[in-house]
Amino acid sequence: MLLTEKMKEDLFSPSEQTIIDYMFKQQELIKEKTIKQISEETFTHPSTLIRIAKKLGFNGWIELKDHFLNEVEYFNSHFKDVDANYPFQENDHLLNVANKMATLNQTTIKDTLSLLNYDDLKKATTLLNHAEEIKVFGFNNNLILAHDFKAHMNRIGKRVSICSLDSEFEAASSNSQTVAILISYTGEGQLTSRILPMLQKRKTPVIAITSLGDNTLCKQADCVFRITTREKLYSKIGSFSSNNSISFLLEVLYSCVFSKDYKKNLEYKIRISKYYDHRKSTNKVMQEEEEFEL
């Protein structure tokens, strides 16, 4: 759950609610304000701010303020020119629909990139590079998106399994040399209640691809990558934004693994593709100029 969503729940006393309302009204303006300034402006006691932080699961006011400001900054950036749930309207011209979808895709990539964390990316790259096997878990639609990732990784000698059937068996047969990628927009459900505990029991490192905010998956994963979090669960035309975000993150993971041994992986991929891919084209742009032998 997002912090800003949790702050809207009926958790607070009247004086605490006064501060919550103040935070939503002021937003970025609270960045430079001290506890004393806020308490004076809201006519509350300074200890009230500490109580709010504790209720929301933070160690203190500064930690709460930083998380709040990060969410505010995220939701106030990008997606100003397009609605992730309704990117086009009923009477839009066909080319207008196409242009709006292009805007949505471009905005999604920028948004997803802004959520990337270097430490998680570095750790995930190392885990994937050294894994004996990589297993991808998720729901049907998300697993479809993972097939390109599997194909790319297979072509540089990395073993990847898409766990659509017998996913619990796949989790139970994992070990510390396996790396599991769990894809879930909500970060809850069967993946976290049945698959995640088994992976932890088997000491399998877990890479989470999930939405912004606290959820069970992100709390227990070894590395977390955030999906663009702009879509409703059901009230939308399609899962365009979240799907594009997931695909981009998988492409980034593959590319980072590839970069660890760039020349070797490039040579291996070209040789394998040359051997198995027998496509021909009269288009000179597509034609290969060099011959590679296995």
C-alpha positions as CSV (number, residue, x, y, z in Angstrom):
1,M,0.0,0.0,0.0
2,L,1.2,3.5,-0.8
3,L,2.0,5.7,2.2
4,T,-0.4,8.4,0.8
5,E,-3.2,5.8,0.7
6,K,-2.5,4.6,4.2
7,M,-2.6,8.3,5.5
8,K,-6.2,8.5,4.2
9,E,-7.4,5.7,6.4
10,D,-9.3,6.3,9.6
11,L,-6.3,5.8,11.9
12,F,-5.8,9.2,13.5
13,S,-7.1,11.4,16.4
14,P,-8.5,14.8,15.5
15,S,-5.2,16.6,16.2
16,E,-3.3,14.0,14.2
17,Q,-5.8,14.4,11.3
18,T,-5.1,18.1,11.3
19,I,-1.5,17.4,10.6
20,I,-2.3,14.8,7.9
21,D,-4.6,17.3,6.2
22,Y,-1.8,19.9,6.5
23,M,0.7,17.6,4.8
24,F,-1.6,16.9,1.9
25,K,-2.3,20.6,1.4
26,Q,1.4,21.7,1.7
27,Q,3.0,18.7,0.0
28,E,6.5,19.7,-1.2
29,L,6.4,22.8,1.0
30,I,6.9,20.7,4.2
31,K,10.4,19.8,3.0
32,E,12.2,22.7,4.7
33,K,9.9,23.0,7.7
34,T,10.8,21.8,11.2
35,I,8.6,19.9,13.6
36,K,8.3,23.1,15.6
37,Q,7.1,25.1,12.6
38,I,4.5,22.5,11.6
39,S,3.2,22.2,15.1
40,E,2.8,26.0,15.4
41,E,1.1,26.3,12.1
42,T,-1.3,23.5,12.9
43,F,-1.8,24.4,16.6
44,T,-0.7,21.0,17.7
45,H,1.9,19.6,20.0
46,P,5.3,18.5,18.5
47,S,4.9,15.0,19.9
48,T,1.8,14.6,17.7
49,L,4.0,14.4,14.6
50,I,6.1,11.7,16.2
51,R,2.9,9.7,17.1
52,I,1.8,9.9,13.5
53,A,5.1,8.6,12.3
54,K,4.9,5.6,14.7
55,K,1.3,4.8,13.7
56,L,2.5,4.7,10.0
57,G,5.4,2.3,10.9
58,F,8.3,4.8,10.8
59,N,11.0,5.3,13.4
60,G,10.5,9.1,13.5
61,W,9.1,12.2,11.7
62,I,12.1,12.7,9.4
63,E,11.7,9.2,8.0
64,L,8.0,9.7,7.5
65,K,8.6,13.1,5.8
66,D,11.2,11.7,3.4
67,H,8.9,8.9,2.3
68,F,5.9,11.2,1.9
69,L,8.0,13.7,-0.2
70,N,9.3,10.9,-2.4
71,E,5.7,9.7,-3.1
72,V,4.5,13.3,-3.8
73,E,7.4,13.9,-6.1
74,Y,6.8,10.7,-8.0
75,F,3.1,11.3,-8.5
76,N,3.7,15.0,-9.5
77,S,6.2,14.0,-12.1
78,H,5.6,12.4,-15.5
79,F,2.1,11.4,-16.7
80,K,1.0,15.1,-17.0
81,D,0.0,14.7,-20.6
82,V,-1.5,11.3,-20.6
83,D,-3.8,9.2,-18.4
84,A,-2.5,5.6,-17.8
85,N,-6.0,4.3,-17.4
86,Y,-7.7,6.1,-20.2
87,P,-4.9,7.2,-22.6
88,F,-7.3,8.0,-25.4
89,Q,-11.0,9.0,-25.7
90,E,-14.0,7.7,-27.4
91,N,-14.0,10.2,-30.3
92,D,-10.3,10.4,-30.9
93,H,-9.1,10.1,-34.6
94,L,-7.2,6.8,-35.2
95,L,-3.9,8.6,-35.7
96,N,-4.6,10.6,-32.5
97,V,-5.0,7.3,-30.7
98,A,-1.7,6.1,-32.1
99,N,0.0,9.4,-31.0
100,K,-1.4,9.1,-27.5
101,M,-0.3,5.5,-27.2
102,A,3.2,6.6,-28.2
103,T,3.2,9.3,-25.5
104,L,2.0,6.7,-23.0
105,N,4.8,4.3,-23.9
106,Q,7.5,7.1,-23.8
107,T,6.2,8.4,-20.5
108,T,6.1,4.9,-19.0
109,I,9.7,4.3,-19.8
110,K,10.8,7.6,-18.2
111,D,8.7,6.9,-15.2
112,T,10.1,3.4,-14.7
113,L,13.6,4.6,-15.2
114,S,13.1,7.2,-12.4
115,L,12.2,4.4,-10.0
116,L,15.4,2.3,-10.6
117,N,17.7,1.9,-7.7
118,Y,21.4,1.4,-8.5
119,D,22.2,-0.9,-5.5
120,D,19.3,-3.3,-6.4
121,L,20.3,-3.3,-10.1
122,K,23.9,-4.1,-9.2
123,K,22.9,-6.9,-6.8
124,A,20.3,-8.4,-9.2
125,T,22.8,-8.3,-12.1
126,T,25.3,-10.3,-10.0
127,L,22.7,-12.8,-8.8
128,L,21.4,-13.4,-12.4
129,N,24.9,-13.6,-13.8
130,H,26.0,-16.3,-11.4
131,A,22.7,-18.3,-11.2
132,E,22.7,-21.9,-12.4
133,E,19.0,-21.4,-13.2
134,I,16.6,-18.5,-13.3
135,K,12.9,-19.1,-12.6
136,V,10.2,-16.5,-13.4
137,F,7.0,-16.6,-11.4
138,G,3.8,-14.6,-12.0
139,F,0.3,-14.6,-13.4
140,N,-0.5,-15.5,-17.0
141,N,-0.3,-12.0,-18.5
142,N,2.9,-11.2,-16.8
143,L,4.5,-14.5,-17.7
144,I,3.8,-13.8,-21.4
145,L,5.9,-10.7,-21.1
146,A,8.8,-12.8,-19.7
147,H,9.2,-15.0,-22.8
148,D,11.3,-12.4,-24.6
149,F,13.5,-12.2,-21.5
150,K,13.8,-16.0,-21.6
151,A,14.7,-16.0,-25.3
152,H,17.4,-13.3,-24.8
153,M,18.9,-15.0,-21.8
154,N,19.0,-18.4,-23.5
155,R,20.9,-16.9,-26.4
156,I,23.8,-16.0,-24.1
157,G,23.8,-19.4,-22.3
158,K,21.6,-18.5,-19.3
159,R,19.0,-21.1,-18.4
160,V,15.6,-19.5,-17.7
161,S,12.3,-21.2,-16.9
162,I,8.8,-19.6,-17.1
163,C,6.9,-21.2,-14.2
164,S,3.3,-21.2,-15.5
165,L,2.5,-24.8,-14.6
166,D,3.4,-26.5,-11.3
167,S,4.7,-23.3,-10.0
168,E,4.7,-24.6,-6.4
169,F,6.8,-27.6,-7.5
170,E,9.2,-25.3,-9.3
171,A,9.6,-23.3,-6.1
172,A,10.1,-26.4,-4.0
173,S,12.7,-27.7,-6.4
174,S,14.7,-24.5,-6.3
175,N,17.9,-24.0,-4.2
176,S,20.5,-21.3,-3.3
177,Q,22.0,-21.5,-6.9
178,T,18.6,-20.7,-8.4
179,V,17.4,-17.1,-8.7
180,A,13.6,-16.4,-8.7
181,I,12.0,-13.4,-10.4
182,L,8.6,-12.7,-9.0
183,I,6.4,-10.4,-11.1
184,S,3.3,-9.0,-9.4
185,Y,1.7,-5.5,-9.7
186,T,0.0,-5.8,-6.3
187,G,2.7,-7.7,-4.6
188,E,0.1,-9.8,-2.8
189,G,-1.9,-13.0,-3.5
190,Q,-0.8,-16.5,-4.3
191,L,2.8,-15.6,-5.2
192,T,3.4,-14.2,-1.7
193,S,1.3,-16.7,0.2
194,R,2.5,-19.9,-1.4
195,I,5.4,-19.4,-3.7
196,L,7.5,-16.8,-1.8
197,P,7.6,-18.8,1.5
198,M,8.8,-21.9,-0.3
199,L,11.5,-20.0,-2.1
200,Q,12.7,-18.6,1.2
201,K,12.7,-22.1,2.8
202,R,14.9,-23.3,-0.1
203,K,17.2,-20.2,0.4
204,T,16.5,-19.0,-3.2
205,P,17.3,-15.4,-3.8
206,V,14.2,-13.4,-4.9
207,I,14.1,-10.5,-7.3
208,A,10.7,-8.7,-7.1
209,I,9.1,-6.7,-9.9
210,T,6.2,-4.9,-8.2
211,S,4.4,-1.7,-7.7
212,L,5.4,1.3,-5.6
213,G,4.6,1.3,-1.9
214,D,4.7,-1.4,0.8
215,N,3.5,-4.9,0.0
216,T,4.4,-8.4,1.1
217,L,6.6,-9.1,-1.9
218,C,8.8,-6.0,-1.7
219,K,9.3,-6.5,2.1
220,Q,10.7,-10.0,1.7
221,A,12.6,-9.8,-1.6
222,D,16.4,-9.5,-2.0
223,C,16.1,-6.9,-4.8
224,V,13.1,-4.8,-5.7
225,F,12.3,-3.2,-9.0
226,R,9.3,-0.9,-9.2
227,I,6.6,-1.0,-11.9
228,T,5.1,2.3,-13.0
229,T,2.3,2.6,-10.5
230,R,-0.4,4.6,-12.2
231,E,-3.1,2.1,-13.2
232,K,-6.2,1.0,-11.4
233,L,-6.8,-2.7,-11.0
234,Y,-9.9,-2.8,-13.2
235,S,-11.0,0.7,-14.2
236,K,-8.9,1.0,-17.3
237,I,-8.8,0.4,-21.1
238,G,-5.8,-2.0,-20.8
239,S,-2.7,-2.7,-18.8
240,F,-0.6,-0.8,-21.2
241,S,1.6,1.1,-18.8
242,S,2.3,-1.7,-16.3
243,N,3.0,-4.2,-19.2
244,N,5.4,-1.8,-20.8
245,S,7.1,-1.1,-17.5
246,I,7.6,-4.8,-16.8
247,S,8.9,-5.4,-20.2
248,F,11.4,-2.5,-19.9
249,L,12.6,-3.8,-16.5
250,L,13.2,-7.3,-17.9
251,E,15.1,-5.8,-20.8
252,V,17.2,-3.8,-18.4
253,L,18.0,-6.9,-16.4
254,Y,19.0,-8.8,-19.5
255,S,21.1,-6.0,-20.8
256,C,23.0,-5.6,-17.5
257,V,23.8,-9.3,-17.4
258,F,24.9,-9.1,-21.0
259,S,27.2,-6.2,-20.2
260,K,29.1,-8.2,-17.5
261,D,30.9,-10.0,-20.3
262,Y,30.0,-8.0,-23.3
263,K,32.4,-9.4,-26.0
264,K,31.9,-13.0,-25.0
265,N,28.1,-12.7,-24.9
266,L,27.9,-10.9,-28.2
267,E,30.0,-13.5,-30.0
268,Y,28.1,-16.3,-28.4
269,K,24.7,-14.8,-29.3
270,I,25.7,-14.1,-32.9
271,R,27.0,-17.6,-33.4
272,I,23.9,-19.2,-31.9
273,S,21.5,-17.0,-33.8
274,K,23.4,-17.6,-37.0
275,Y,23.1,-21.3,-36.5
276,Y,19.4,-21.5,-35.6
277,D,18.0,-18.5,-37.3
278,H,17.7,-19.1,-41.1
279,R,15.7,-16.0,-42.0
280,K,16.4,-14.3,-45.3
281,S,15.6,-10.8,-46.5
282,T,16.0,-8.8,-49.7
283,N,16.1,-5.6,-47.6
284,K,19.8,-4.5,-47.5
285,V,19.3,-3.0,-44.1
286,M,18.6,-6.5,-42.6
287,Q,21.2,-8.4,-44.6
288,E,24.2,-9.7,-42.8
289,E,27.6,-8.8,-44.2
290,E,29.8,-11.3,-42.3
291,E,29.6,-15.0,-41.9
292,F,30.1,-16.6,-38.5
293,E,31.0,-20.2,-37.8
294,L,30.1,-22.3,-34.8
